[in-house]
Amino acid sequence: MNINNKTFIESWKSEISAELITKQGLRLSEIKIDGEKIYWLEGRPEESGRYVIVSKSLNESKIIDVLPRGYNSRNSVHEYGGASFTVKNNNVFFTNWDDQRIYCIDNQKIFPVTPSPHAEKSLRYSDLTLTEDAKWLICIRENHNNEGEPINEIVAVKTDGSLDVKILISGNDFYSSPRLNKNNDKLTWTQWNHPNMPWDETELCMAQIDLKNCSIGEINFIAGGSGVSILQPEWSDKGDLIYVSDESGWWNLHKNNNGKNKNILDESKEHAGPSWQFGFKTYDFYKKENIILSGLSDDKKEGLIRILDLNGIIREEINLHYTQISYLNVHGDNLFFIGSSPSKNDEIIKYSIEDKSIEIIKKSSDLEIPSSELSIAEEIKFSTTNNSKAYAFYYPPKNKNYSNKDLNPPLLVISHGGPTSAASNSLSLSIQFWTNRGFAVVDVNYRGSTGYGRKYRDELKGNWGVYDAEDCIAAVKYLSEEKLIDPKKVVIKGGSAGGYTTINALTFYDNFAAGATYYGIADLSVFINDTHKFESMYLESLIGKYPKEKQKYYDRSAINFTEKLSAPMIILQGSEDKIVPVSQAEIMADALRKKQIPHALIIFEGEQHGFRKAENIKSSLESELYFYSQVLGFKLNENISIIKIQNSENL
């Protein structure tokens, strides 16, 4: 064991390679149960990120691909998509990425059920829900066939291939979660308007629906509005309308019965998260009279499944080692979900509520990292600016062949995307990539992150570009004071909103030796007029009203203060990104070039917002490692591709 590697601690030899990570990068989502079959979605990096619907009989071990090659179950409603397929009586309906139409798979015969749009991908569909007789699909449609903003609406789609589509509800800027009751005579949904995001303010509505004529009756307001966010409406078998509301300051379960709203479970815990995509599901119904709700133990070290009745009386609490539980579905006495933990990647789980047995149906990764190599996250709470507190997950360096005793390792700071999102303590191979090489990692849940209640989530409003960077710096200060890191060897990275934080941290502060920005924002004014509808007014809450508060946008755009730039930066961008356009990467690289600061700009052709192709995931991680090795001056003990660093003579 090398216990004296003080100079080159960064160069620890590791078996967790970028190539190994991409081979273990299967993405699991969207569980559906139909009869005695389970269906789910697999995102496969080795197939250029294609999303494939697969299925398995609950009584057999064989897993089959339902979706043949040439199809990709993915949509771009709100650009982020989600809820791309549904199934009933073995008939599968899905949205196809290449043309955004809905198709039906019926006994291996595939045919479209929505018409061909006038322009490419101009009619997009998401959040598919089938009627009981499977004659209609109720879903969200985003219509790009008009000038100005796309039009979002709730539509009914005939499933017989007649290409009949009827508009049910329109007039608001956004819609989500259209859900039919068991009798199929009531429809509920959520809706909201600019400048709100779904975690800011939404309205829960309900109307009578006549499926014979495909008509909607009078629309009734149920809950929400006035600064309240409503998520995940569902109908119980009894006819109660269950939903998640944050009117108490926390996203908690509520119900509407006979026109009256009631908080089912009032507690300082979140029962849901931000709706960046359609289709997330954190609860389901059990034996008609009960709800099964997923969550976390108080110390966040275990997952928590609770069985409660519709009045909030908890019947049973079950602790599981899965700290992240998503896409929850109940079938009989079995619970199906996607689970992960600090030591496990995503797995599709069948859990028996009666005998407590666990069956792993599908793993996203076959890689088993021994405990001697695995860095386990520790949640830290630390002081930050304005007498506030912030949170993060700290990962110490870990490698069985080396000791970090009495060593102060370099630190990689990660700023998550969103920014209305959160880091979790689930196993991330891309984090273990760094800790296994001798880096400490801190994954920051800066003010504005979800999971800590509405008050904490709202602290970033008007303060984006300030509090997020300050909290990353405060995390560094805390770890330095605890003698856990070398403050002279700190780098920062982030994607999307986290990329914006990274760029600002490298421009306005002197706490970082270098940074990596993945599809990050450099100029907020360009972003206002050069992004998609869903986020087009997001900055009004995060920064301020535009153009009234135009100066704030200028002051928080790093591109306007290039004279303050001094730290090297690597910029990684997808050429087809519709959320953060490639122009943002190019203007930042141009500023770095003019100031003769070492940097690298890598644009991946065909990639969108988030890299999905195996070769690009591998290349981006290796490029980042090589860049840090040149900036921090450590030797690499592995063969990876060398990238060209502009102005490298100034390193």
N, C-alpha and C positions, 0 to 999 in steps of 0.2 A: 504493500500500500504506500502510495506517495503522500507523505504527510508534510512535506516541506515545500510544496509547490506554491510558494507565496507570490512569486513574480508572474507566473503564467497560469494562474488559477483559471483564467478564462478559457484556456485551451484543453480542458479536460477531454479526454477521448470518450466518445459516446456511441452507443449502439442505436440510439434513437435518431435515425437519419431523416432528412427531409423526404427522401424517397419512401422510407418505411411509413412515415406519417400519411403520405398520399395514398399508399396502398391500404391503409386502415381508415380511410376517410369517408366511408359510407354514411350517408345522411338519412336518418329514419324520421318519418313524420306521418301524420294523417291516418290514424287507425280507424277502420270501419269494421263493424260486425254485421254479417248478413246470414241469417240462418245459422248453420254450423260451420261457417267459414269466417276467417279473419283476413282482412285486406289492409295493406299499408303502402306507403310510398317510399321508394329508395332513390336518393340522389347519388349517382355514381360518377365520381371524378374520372374514372378510367374510360367512361363513355361520354367524355366531354361535358360532364355535369348533367346528363340526361336523367330525368325523373321517371321512374318506372313503377307502375302499379303491380304489386305482387300479391299472391294469396296463398292460404294454407287451410286445409280442413282441420278443424279443431281436434279431430280424432286420428289424424295422420301426421307423419313427419315431413312429407314432401312439400317443398315450397316451389311454386311455379310463377313465371312471369305472365301476367295477364295482358300487359301492354307490349305489343310486338315492336320490333325495331322500326324506326321511321316515325315513331310517335313519342311525344314528350309531355307528360302530364304536369303542366305548369301554366300559369296565367300571369298577366301583368296589370291587373286592376290595382290601382293605387301604386303601380310599378312593383310593389312587393309581393302581390298575389296571395296565394294560400287557398285552402279549401278547394282544391282543384278537381276532386272527383267525389262521386257518391255511388252507391250500389244498392240494388234491391232485386230479390229473386234472381240472382246471378247476372243481372244486366248491369253493366258498369257504364257510367256516364262520366266523361272527363273533358277538361279543357286542354286543347293541344297548343303547345307553345308556338309552333311555326306560323299558324294562322289565327290563333286565339278562338277558334270555333269550338263548340261542344260536339263531341262524338259519342256514339253509343257502341258498346261491344256486346253483341248478342250472339252467343254460340260461335264465337271467333269471327263473326261477320262485323265489320266496322263501317258505320255510316254516320254522316253529320246530321245533327238535329237543329242546327242554327244556320241561317243563310250565309253565303259568302259575302264578305263586306265589300263596299265600293273601293276602299283603299286598304292596303295591307295592314292587318292587325288593328283595324279601326273600330271593330266591335269586339269588346272583351267581356268575359263572363267569369264570375267567381261565386263562392259560397253556395254551392249547389245543394238544394233540398228537394227530395222527391215526395210527391203526394202519396197517400196510402195505396191508391190504385196504380201508381207509377205511370200515369198518363201525362203528368205535367212535372216539369222541373221549375221550382221557384228559386230565383237567384238574383244576384247583382249583375247589372250590365253597365259598362262604361263605354259611351258612344263618342268616338273621336271623328265623326263624319261632319262636323260643323266647325265654323270659325270660332275662335276663342277657346275657352275651356271645354274639356270633354263634359258630357252630360251623364250623370250617374242616376240610375233608376232601378227599381225592383221590377222584374219582368217574370212572366210565365212562358215557358218553352214547351211546346208539344213534343213528346218523346217518340212519336211514330215516324219521324223522318220527313214530315210534311213541311218542315222549316217554318212553322207557325210560331211567331213570338208576339206576345201581347204585353203592353206596358201596364203594370198594376199601379205603381206609385212613382211619382216624380215631383220635382219642384224644389227639393233641398239639394245642397251641394254634395252630400255624401249619405250613403246607406250601408248598413251591415246587418248580418244575422237575421235574415228572414226565416221565421220558424212557424210551422203549422202545429195546431193542437191535434190531439189524437183523432178527433172527429173531422178534422180538415175543414172546419167552418170558421175558424179564427186564425188570423195571421198577426204575428208580432214582429217587430224589428226595431233597430236603433237608427237614428238619423242625427246629423249635425251640419252646421254651416261654417263657412269661413268667418273668422280666422281660427276657429277652434280646431284642435286635434281631438281624436276620440278619448284621450285621457284628460282633456280639459273640460269639455262639456258636451254631453249628448242627451238626446231625448228618447225615451222608450215609448213606443206607440203600439196601438192595437186596432184592428178593424175586422168586421165580419167579411168573409170571403165566400163567393159563390163560384165554385170551380166549374160548374156546368156552363156558365156564361163568362167565366174568368173575369169577374167584376168584384170591386171592393166597395164595401159600405162606408159609413161615416167613420172617419179616423178619430180615435180617442187617444188623448195624451194620458200616459200612465205614470211616468216618473222621470226625473232628471231635469235638465235645464238649470239655469241660475248657478252655473259653476259646479255642477254635479256630473260625474262620468258614470254612465251605465254600460255594462258589458255582459256578454254571454246570456241573453235571455233564452229560456227553455220552458216548455210546458210539461208539467207533471201529468201522470196518468189520471189524476183526480181533477185536472183542469186548472190547477194553480199555475200562475205565471211566476217562475223563479228567475231571478236575475242578480247580478252583482252591481252594487252601487257604492260610491265613496262619499256619500253625504255625511257620514260620521267622521270622515278624515281618513278612513281605511276602506279599501275595496272589500266589502263584506256581503254575504248572501242576504238577499231580501226576497219577499214574495208579494204578489198581488192576488188577493182573493176577494171576490165580490166587490171590486172597486176600492178596496182598502189595501194600503201598503204597510208592510211590517218588516222590521229587521229580524231575520231568522237567527243570526249569530253575530252579536255585537262584541267585537274584540279588536285589540290593537295588532292585528295581523292582516296581511293581504291574502285574499282568496282568488285573486286573478292578477294579471299583468297587463302591460300596454299592448294595444291591438295594432301592431305594425303589420301583421298579416291576418287574413281571415282564418277562422276555423279552430283557434285554440280552445281547449276544453279542460277545465280544472275540476269539474264535478259531473256526476251523473246520478240517475235515479236507481233505487234498489228496492225491490219488492213493493213497488207502488207508493208506500207510505214513508220511504226514507230517502235520504240523499247521502251519497258518498262523496266526500270532499278531500282533495289532496292539499298538502301543505308541508310545513317544516316544524321540527321540534324547536323549542325556545332557543337552544344553543346552536341551531342550524347544523348539527352534526348527524341528524337522522331525518328521514322523511316521515311524514305523519299522514295516515289515512284515518279519517273520522267518519263514522256512521251516525247520522243524526236524523231525527224526524223533521217534518215540515214546520214544527214549532221551535226548533232549535235545541231540543233535548238530545244530548249526546248519548248514544247507545253503546258505542264502543270506540276505543282509540287503538290504532295499530301502528307501532313503530317499525319502519323499514330502513334498511341501510341506503336506499335510494334517496338522495337529498333533492333531486329534481324529478318531478313526476308530471308528465304532460300527456295530452291526447287521451284522457281517461275515458274508458268505456266499460259499462257493466253488462254482462251477459249471464243470466241465471245467477249462480252463486260464485261466479268468477269475475275478476277485475282484470282488465287489460290496459296497459299503459306503456309509455316509453319512459324508462328510468335511467338515471345516471347518478354517480356518486364521486367523491374525491378519488376513489380507486378504480372506478369502472366507467367506461364509455357508454354511450346510449345503447340500451338493450330493450327489445320488446318483451314485455313480461306478462305472463298469465299467473295471476295470484288467486288462490282459492280462499275465499272469505271464511269458509267453514273449517277446513283443516289447516289453513295458514301455509300451505305448500306453495313453492315458487317454481315455475317452469320458464326457462329462457327460450323464447321462440326464435329470436333473431338477435345477433350481436352486430353492432356497427363496426366492431374491430375484434380480431382474434388475438391481438397483441396482449400479452399478459406481462405487465411490468412488475418485477419483484419488489417487495417492500424496501429492499436495500437500495433501490434505484429511484423510488417514487417519492417526490416531494409533495407533502400534504399541506393544503392551504390552512392558514390560521387567520381568522378574521381579526382585524385590528381597528380600534377606534382612536382617533387622534384629534388634537386641536387644530383649527385652521383659522382663517381670517374672520373678522367681524364677530369674534367670540363664539364661533360655531364649532361644531364637531363634524367630522366626516369619517367614512369607513373605507376599508380596503381588505383584500385578501393577500396575505404575504406568503410567499413560497421561498423557503431557504434552498440553497444549492444542495443537490443530493446526487452522489455517485459512489457506488460501493468501492471503487478503486482509489478514492481520494478522501481526504478529511478536510472539512472546513473549520476545524477547531482553531481558534485564535486567528482566523483569517477574516478580513473584511472584503467580501466579494464585490464585483461590479453589480450594478442594479439595472434591471430593465423595468421601466414604468410603463404600464399599459393603461390607456384611456379608452374606455369602451365607446361604442357607437351609440347612435340614437339622436340626441343625447338622452332622451327619455327612455332609458333602458337600464340594464344592470349587469354587472359581472356576477358569476356564481362560483361556488367552490367545486363544481363538477370537474372530473378529470378532463384536462385539455392536453392533448399530445403536443400541441404547438407551444404550450408553456413548459412542459417537461423537456422539450427540445433544448430550452435555455438552461433550466435548472440542472440538467444532467451534464451540461458543459461548464458549470461553475458559476453561472449567473444566479443572483437572487432576483425574484420577480415580485412586483407588487401590482395587483390588478385593482384599480381605484374605483370605488363607487362614490364619485364626487357628488356634491349637493346637486339635486335634480334627478338623481338615480331613483329607480323604482324599488319597491320592496320595503321601504321605510316609512310609508304613509304619505298622505297628500301634502302635509306641511313641508316635509323634506323635499318632495318632488317639485313643489312650487318655488323652492328657494332659488332655482336657477332662472326663473322668469325675470327677464330684464338684465340678467347677469351672465348670460352665456358668453364665453370668450374671456371671462374673468374668474368666476368661482371655480370652474372646472380645472383651469390651469393652476390656480392657487392651491386647490386641494391636492393636485398631483405633487406640487412642490412641498406642501405640508407633510405628505406621506414620506417624501424623501428626508425631510428634516427629522421626522419622528424616528425613522429607521436608522438615521445617522447618529442621533442622540442615544439610541439603544445599542450602538456599536455593532450593528448588524450588516452594514454595507460600507463601501468606500465612496464617500461623497464626491470624489474627483472622477469617478468612473460610472457616471449615471447616464443612461440613454433612455429615450422615450419613444413610444410607438402608439399608433392608433389608426383605426379605419373609419372612414366617413366622418361623423361628428367627432370621433376620437382623433381622426387625422387633422381636423381643424384645431383641436386642442393642442396637438403635437406641434403644428406649424406656429401657433401663437406662443407656446412655451419656448420654442427655439428662437423666437423673434423678440419677445418682450421681457424675457428673463434670461439669467446667466447661470442656471442651475444644471444644465445638461450639456454633455460633451458632444452629443449627436442625436439624431432622431430618424424615424422611419414613418412616413405618412402614406397610408393606403387610401386612395381616392378621397383625399381631404380637401377642405374648402380654404382657399387663400384670399378670395375677394368676395365679401358678402353682397356687394351691390350687383355683381354679375350673377350671383346665385338667385337673386330675387327674380330676374327676368329670364333665367336660363335653367329652370327646373320644372318639375311636373306638378300637376294640380294638387295632389294630396298634401305636399309640403310647401306649396307656393306661398302660404301665409303663416307658416310655422314660426318664422323669425319675428313676427309681430309680438309674440309672447316671450320669446327667448331674448330678443334684443330691444325692440320697440317699434312703434308704428312708423311706417315708411310712406312718404318721404319726410313726415313731420320730425322724426328723430334720425334723420339721415346722418348726422354727425356721429352718432353711436356706431353706425355701420362702418363708417370710415375709420373711426378710432380702433375698431376691433378687427380690422382686416389687415393681416400682416403684410399684404402686398404694398400697402401705403407707407410702410416703415422699414423698407429694405435696408436703410442705413443702420438699423439696429441689428441686422442679421450678422451672426458670426459663427454659428455652429453648423457643421456639415449635416447634410440632409439627403436621404434617399427617398425618392418619390415613386410610388407604384400605382398604376392606373389602368383601368380597362378601357379599351377604345370605344365600346358601345354603351358606356354608362349613361343612362338617362337621368339619374338622380344627381350625381355630381359630375358634370360634363368634363371631358378631357381638357377643355380650355383652362380649368382651374390648375391642373398639373403643369400645363405648359407655361402659364404666366409666372408660376412660382419658380420653375426651373430657369426661366429667362432672367428673373431677378437674381438668382444665385449665380448664374453665369456672369452677369454684368458686374457683380461684386467680387467675382473670382473666389467664391467660397466652394470648397469641395462638395460635389453632389453627384447624384446619379438619377436619371429619369428613365424609367422602364415602363413602356406602354405595351400591354398584352392585347394583341389583336383578338377580337371576337368576345372578349370578356365584358361583363356588365358590372353591376354594383356588388362586388364580392366575387372572388375568383372560384370557378367551378371545375375547370379542367385540371387534371392531375399534374400535367407537365408545368402548368403555370403556378399552381400551389407550391410545388417543389422548387421551382425557379425563384419565386418571390422570397421564400424562407432562406434559401441558400444565399441569395443576393444580399439580403439583410445581414446575415452572419458575416459574409465577406466584407461588407461595408464597415461594420463595427470593428472587425479585426484590423482594418487599415487605419481607422480613426483612433482606436484605443491602443494600437500597437502591439497586439498579441499574435502569436503564431498559431496557425490552424493546423490541427493534427488530422486532417481529412482532406480528401480530394473533392473539391467542388468547383463549379464554373467560376471563372474570374469575370467580373463585370468592369466596364470602363467607368472610371470616376473622373468627372470633369474637374479641372483645377486641382488635380491630385498633388501637384507640386507644392500646394499650400497646406498639406496635411502636417 
